[in-house]
Amino acid sequence: MGKLTLVSTGAGGDRYLTQEAIDAIKEADLIVAYTKYAKDLVHIIEDKEVFTTPMTKEIERVQHAIEEAKKGRTVALLSNGDANVYAMGSLVVELLDAYDLWESIEYRSLPGISSVLALASEVGAPLSQDFCLISLSDRLTAAELIQKRIKFALEADFVISIYNPKSRSRLKPYSDMLEQLKGIDPKRVVVIARDLGRKDQMIKIITAKELIDAGVENEDVNMSTTLLIGNSTTKLTRNAKVLTPRGYLNKYELSGKEKGEWKKVN
């Protein structure tokens, strides 16, 4: 029986690769990947056989990985971030199910560090309350539904992470999101993070007003950017770290003793 392992490679480069992911890559006799991700990991892939395709050719990559695994090969299909977060996970499972290959191929999926988690580790503690991820890519999701989700997420006061904010040819979903942000406190904390995990990583902590004022032409925002929009309690610490308080100090004294009266923030 062939093996197909969906390998999550983390937010970028090799910084967030897990040992389990490295082991799966080394075990494989065929690597299937988006061209950019294969280049990021060339020092780990070494001289293995590699099959790559450019962006938007996901079905071709998965089909090839499945066909080679059916031949009895050990295949590692690479997926950036976490494979189950806007990535290859759903397509692989859909195709294996459509072809009814569950008894023919040994399949496993390895988790990875998605960019919002990498971002959070860099800037402080911004995800200590409920948060959501929303992709602005309307290639597979209706633009109207994306904006509806943003609207309700803002109303529910989630911390919001935005994936795939804009590309050169896809500006309207980002423009519409900026319009919605005009309804929140202009001082709301926003983080722009680009190329996380790579040598040219860039992180900026700004306000909602600054993001809005920069408009759709903001050069800091592209397909390699992850945005984080704080909720109404998100703030900066004394040393400019981002903090969304969990609520401990509303309930407890610094000594750890519970306060006589305390107010639930959420």
N, C-alpha and C positions, 0 to 999 in steps of 0.2 A: 504494500500500500504506500502510495506517495504521501508526502507531507507538504502542507501549505501553511506557513506561519505568517500571519499579518503582524508586522513589526512596527510598533509606534516608535518613532525616532526622536520624539521630544520637540521642543519649541524651535530649535535651530542649531545647525552645526552638530557637534558631538557632545556639547556640554551637558545636555540633559538625557543622554542615552543611559538606560538602565543596564545593569550587568546581564540581565535576562535577554535584552535586545541584542547586545554584543554577542552573546553566546549563540543566539539564533542565526545571526548573520554569518558567524564563523562556521556553523554547522551546515549551512545551506550549500548546495552546489550550483544554484542559480539565484541571482538577485534580480528582482523586478522592481523598477522604481521610476518616478518622475525624474527627468534628467537632472534638474537642479539638486535634488536630494541625494542622488548617487554621487554627484561631484563633491558634496559636503562630506561624504563618508568614504572617499576613495582610499584613505589610509587604513580603513578597517576592512573594506571590501577586498582590497589588494588585487590579486590576479584572478578572482572568480569570474565566471561567465555572468555578464550583466545584460539585461534587456531593458531599455529605457524608451519612454515616449515623452513628447512635450505635454504642456498643460491642455486640458479638455479631452485627453485621450485615455481617461480612466477605464472605460469599458474594455478598450484594447489591452491595457495592462493586465486587468483582472482575468480576461479571457485567456491570455497567454500563460499567466501563472497557473490557472486551473488546468489547462491542456497539458502543461509540462508536469504538473503534479500527478495527473492521471496516468502518465507514463512511468510513474514510480520514482520521480525525482523529489529531492528535498528543496523546496522553494521558499525563499523569504521575500515577501511582498512588502516593500517599505512604504510607510505612510507618516507624513510629518505630524508633529504634535501628538495627540492621542487619536488613534485610528477611528474611534467611535465618536469623535467630536468634529462634525463637518468634514469627515474624511472618508477613507475607503471602506470602513467597517460595514456600513449598510449595503453597499454594492456587492461586496464579497459574499455576504450572507444571502442576499437576494438571489445571486446567480447560482450559488451552491444549492439553494432550495429549488430554484427553477429547473435545474438540471438533475435534481434529486441525487446529489453526489455525497450525501452524508455517510454512506457506507463504503464509498469508494476512495475517499481522501481523508487523511487524518488532518483535521483543521484545528488551529488554535489562534487566539488573538492575544497579543501582549500589550498591556497598557503603557501609556507614556505621559509625559508632563506637557499638558496643553499650555498654550502661550499665556492664558490668563493666570495660571498658577505660577509660571516663571516670572511674569510681571509682578505678581503679588509679593514674591520672595525678594524682589529687588527694591520695592518701594516702601515696605513697612508691613502693615496688617490691614489691608483694605477690604478683605472678604470675610470679616468676622460675623456678618449678618447674612440674611438671605440675599442671594445674587442670581443673576441669570446671564446666559450667553445668547446673543442675537447676531446672526450673520446678515450683512447687508447685500450679499450676492443674490440677485434675482434671476440667476441662470436656471435654478431648479425650484425656486419658491416665488410666488406672486408678490410683486412689489407692494401691493395694497395690504397683504397679510403681514409683511415685514413691518410696515408702518403701524399697523394695528397692534402688533406685539410691543413695539417701542412705546406707543401711547399708554398701554395698560401697565407696562413695566414701570414707567415713570409715575403713573398714578398710584401704583402699589408701593412705591418708594424702594424698589430693589436697587442694589448696586448692580450696574449694567456693564457687561463687557461686550464690545462690538468687534466682531471678526469681519474680515474682507470688506473694509469700509468703502473703498472706491478703487477704480482703475481708470486708465485714460479714457476708456469708452463707456464707463458706467459711473456717472456722476449723480444722477437724479436721486437714487435711494439715500445717498449721503446728504445731498442738499435738503431733502425732505426731513431727514433726521435732525439736521441743524435747525430747521424751522420749528420742530417740536421742542427742541431744547430751549427755545426762547421763552417757554412757559415755566421754567424752573428758576431758582435763585441764580443770578448771574455769577455769584461767587462759588458755586458748586465746584468741588474739586474734580478735575479731569486729569487723567494720565494718558500721554501718548507714548507708546513703546513700539519701536521698529527694529526689525532684524534681531530679535531676542536670541541670545545664545551665540551669535556670530561676532566676529571681531569688530564689525562696524555698528554694533548695538547702540541704539539711541533711546534715551528715556527723558521725557519732559513732563513736569508737573505744572499744570496751568489751571485756569478757571473755565467754566462753561462759556463765559462771555468772550474770553480770548479764543476759544475754539470756534465759536460762532463768527466772530469778527474776521478770522482768518479765511473763512469761506471755503468753497469747494476747491479752490486752487491751492489750498494749504499743502506745501511740498513735504511736510512731515507725515502726511497721511497717504498711504498707498496700500497695495495688496499685502505688503509685508508688515503692516501696522496693526497693532491691537490697541483699542481704546478702552479705557476704564472710566466710567462715569459714576462718581460716588453717590450715595443716597443723602438724605437731608441731614444725617448725623456725621457724615464723613468729614474729617478735618485734618489739618497738618499739626504734627507735633512740634516741640520747640526746635528740633533739629531738621525740620522740613520733611519728615517721613509722613506717609499717608496712613491715617488710622480711622477705621470704622469701629467705634467701641462696641464691644459685645454687650456691655451693660453691667459688668462686675462692680464698678465703682459707684453705680447707682444703688446697688443692693448691699455692698459691703464697705466697711471702713478699710483704710490702708492696712490696719492690723489683721484684717481677715474676719473681724467680728461683723455679724449681720447688723445692719442699721435697724433702729426701732421702727421707722417708717421709710419705705422706699417706693419709688415710682417706676413702674415698668415703662421702658422706652418703646418697646415693641410688643 
